[in-house]
Amino acid sequence: METSDSLQERHLAIEPCSLALHHRWLSHHAKEGRCSMKWLMLAAGALLLSGCSYNKTNLHNEAEAAKYDPATSARLRIYSAPEKLASYVPGKTCEAYFNHRVNGRLVGDIVTRTHDPKQRYILWRTSDVLNMKAEDYQNQVIGMPATAHTEAVKTDRLGYDEFVIPANQPVLVDIGYMVENGHCYPPAIQFVPEAGKDYEASLEFRKDSIISSAKCSVDLVALSGSGAIQETRPVPTNYCGNDGHGNYFTVTP
């Protein structure tokens, strides 16, 4: 049974935060500290960016696609953006990943999108005027079918990358939201993919009512159907809780 504390950990209310938490995120959650900007500011930022176009190119990742065997593996599409940082951990539980650091560092996570640190843009900026880097306009794909979500983000700030993951083994997915004014870090989710199945993971924001605080969570769906654009259905997941002293455990809602 989930306690009120674990529920709060699962869906985080938005509140003011400090710059120190930014450094915690960059150090791979060395110490959990989460908060976020107020929902109104988040919504306003989204509206300001909604008029921009973010046309993207799909690049086929031959090396990743070659790993796929529908008898022993599954495929995972993860949505991310410059302010939505994502990673996944194949073959590890919450306990195995978070509680077994090597020289104080988490080991085994794979960042979904990397960037060329030497790339410079207009006026020697490290990103373009939309705060996007060249790689943010490229989706690394391995042949997963399209969904309504992939169609919706074709000209959106959000992009995606596709990966082959081992079937019948735990996989963690971690996506956090970070902007200059604040952030929202839901717990990483844990699930066991089925062989030959396709999945999508994304960070979603919700409000229970007009006056309630916004909450964020990592959502997982499975693809199904045979059409050019496949349907999706929610997949139940566990998530990584902690006791407040750095010890992590798997929570089943």
Secondary structure by P-SEA (a helix, b strand, c coil): cccaaaaaaabbbbccccaaaaaaaaacccccccccccaaaaaaaaaaaccccbbbbbbbaaaaaaaccccccbbbbbbbcccccccccccccccccccccccccccccccccccccccccccccccccccccccccccccccccccaaaaaaccccccbbbbbbbccbbbbbbbbbbcccccccccbbbbbbcccccbbbbbbbbbccccbbbbbbbbbbbbbccccbbbbbbbbbbbbbbccccbbbbbcc
